[in-house]
């Protein structure tokens, strides 16, 4: 039995495990500089920077997926929900949990009067690209991601 609910601070150790699982899957575990303690502060401190939904397997009493998001502002479109990550643990993929999380995130964006959602997907991640296509996702050409690391 899988249920989707807002994440709470007590979920964060399991959430961070999922973050690390994703980093390993994306062949980038060595690039993770975040920590559980920082995520707790950033998500549940005095000025939360993100929110999350969790997929909980009630039989196993375990978090098996997350959708972590925050808000951005577009001068052209207004308030947008930015989906940082959807992660479903490998043992629970293929059961519709990702769809449940994305549906719940879309619902949340609409409830909060967002004009839409945005996210990124690695160009080699064919399973994720195929998943997102089911929702009528528009993939942008001509944009290059830019970063400044401090």
Phi and psi in degrees as a GROMACS rama.xvg file:
@    title "Ramachandran Plot"
@    xaxis  label "Phi"
@    yaxis  label "Psi"
@TYPE xy
-106.97  131.39  UNK-2
-125.094  148.047  UNK-3
-107.909  131.535  UNK-4
-150.574  164.2  UNK-5
-63.5622  142.236  UNK-6
-72.8769  148.281  UNK-7
-124.407  164.727  UNK-8
-56.4657  -34.2057  UNK-9
-65.9082  -18.8664  UNK-10
-78.822  -15.7688  UNK-11
-61.2016  -36.4314  UNK-12
-58.5189  -42.2185  UNK-13
-70.0187  -35.649  UNK-14
-61.5826  -45.2637  UNK-15
-64.9707  -34.9334  UNK-16
-59.805  -41.082  UNK-17
-66.3572  -38.3874  UNK-18
-59.1496  -45.1489  UNK-19
-67.3283  -36.2475  UNK-20
-61.3854  -41.6321  UNK-21
-63.9684  -42.8667  UNK-22
-60.2831  -39.4762  UNK-23
-65.1178  -45.3905  UNK-24
-58.8848  -39.2118  UNK-25
-86.3901  10.9953  UNK-26
57.7845  38.7037  UNK-27
-137.921  27.0388  UNK-28
-58.3645  -32.6533  UNK-29
-71.0575  -10.5624  UNK-30
-93.5313  -5.38655  UNK-31
-77.245  116.382  UNK-32
-112.213  -4.84605  UNK-33
-74.0254  165.989  UNK-34
-137.466  163.18  UNK-35
-57.6914  -45.6583  UNK-36
-60.622  -41.4508  UNK-37
-68.7667  -39.1946  UNK-38
-64.707  -38.954  UNK-39
-60.7694  -47.714  UNK-40
-62.5819  -44.7429  UNK-41
-70.6283  -27.5823  UNK-42
-97.9322  -23.0085  UNK-43
-134.553  10.0047  UNK-44
-79.6084  -166.712  UNK-45
-65.2642  -24.539  UNK-46
-131.953  79.1209  UNK-47
-57.67  135.709  UNK-48
-98.4926  -16.9846  UNK-49
-146.553  165.658  UNK-50
-129.373  164.947  UNK-51
-151.195  153.216  UNK-52
-109.493  144.76  UNK-53
-121.74  147.337  UNK-54
-102.503  118.972  UNK-55
-113.175  129.463  UNK-56
-88.3061  105.525  UNK-57
-68.546  -28.5297  UNK-58
-67.4958  -40.6975  UNK-59
-91.2418  -7.78119  UNK-60
51.6478  51.6363  UNK-61
-141.754  143.053  UNK-62
-78.0199  121.883  UNK-63
-114.271  -2.62775  UNK-64
-167.019  157.397  UNK-65
-143.126  156.456  UNK-66
-128.323  112.732  UNK-67
-105.643  128.704  UNK-68
-143.79  164.847  UNK-69
-151.603  -177.372  UNK-70
-114.012  143.977  UNK-71
-128.427  166.433  UNK-72
-125.026  127.74  UNK-73
-105.573  128.558  UNK-74
-64.6119  -22.331  UNK-75
-91.2702  -32.7734  UNK-76
-115.112  -18.8662  UNK-77
91.3273  -149.675  UNK-78
-71.1508  127.031  UNK-79
-125.442  143.7  UNK-80
-88.0818  127.754  UNK-81
-104.328  115.266  UNK-82
-86.3217  105.112  UNK-83
-70.9541  -47.3577  UNK-84
-155.333  141.495  UNK-85
-112.583  126.83  UNK-86
-131.095  129.896  UNK-87
-124.752  127.892  UNK-88
-58.05  145.908  UNK-89
-54.7088  -38.8182  UNK-90
-67.74  -14.4857  UNK-91
-114.735  10.9042  UNK-92
-75.3435  150.074  UNK-93
89.5574  6.8682  UNK-94
-112.569  9.98844  UNK-95
87.3422  7.69628  UNK-96
-69.5378  -39.8233  UNK-97
-59.8596  -42.2793  UNK-98
-63.649  -41.9474  UNK-99
-60.2621  -43.3753  UNK-100
-66.4518  -43.6603  UNK-101
-68.0002  -41.0442  UNK-102
-58.7895  -44.1683  UNK-103
-66.2508  -35.381  UNK-104
-69.4563  -41.2916  UNK-105
-60.6892  -45.0224  UNK-106
-59.3451  -43.87  UNK-107
-61.9681  -43.5644  UNK-108
-60.4758  -41.8513  UNK-109
-67.3168  -42.3813  UNK-110
-59.5501  -33.1091  UNK-111
-93.9092  13.9377  UNK-112
58.9383  36.8656  UNK-113
-76.9152  151.352  UNK-114
-86.5234  -4.12337  UNK-115
163.308  -174.493  UNK-116
-128.272  154.862  UNK-117
-138.632  153.133  UNK-118
-165.401  176.087  UNK-119
-120.754  155.383  UNK-120
-142.166  139.113  UNK-121
-65.6456  138.268  UNK-122
-65.4014  -18.5838  UNK-123
-92.0945  -6.12826  UNK-124
-87.301  73.9845  UNK-125
-58.361  -39.771  UNK-126
-60.0121  -42.0609  UNK-127
-68.3396  -41.286  UNK-128
-61.4044  -45.05  UNK-129
-61.5193  -39.6594  UNK-130
-61.1719  -48.6007  UNK-131
-66.5559  -30.5999  UNK-132
-62.1476  -28.6227  UNK-133
-59.9071  -24.01  UNK-134
-95.7531  3.88412  UNK-135
76.4904  27.3947  UNK-136
-63.1223  138.301  UNK-137
-96.1683  126.202  UNK-138
-100.649  124.642  UNK-139
-81.5902  136.056  UNK-140
-104.984  157.054  UNK-141
86.5334  0.891761  UNK-142
-108.984  137.105  UNK-143
-115.01  130.505  UNK-144
-69.696  137.865  UNK-145
-122.77  144.152  UNK-146
-140.883  144.144  UNK-147
-123.446  122.28  UNK-148
-102.966  138.454  UNK-149
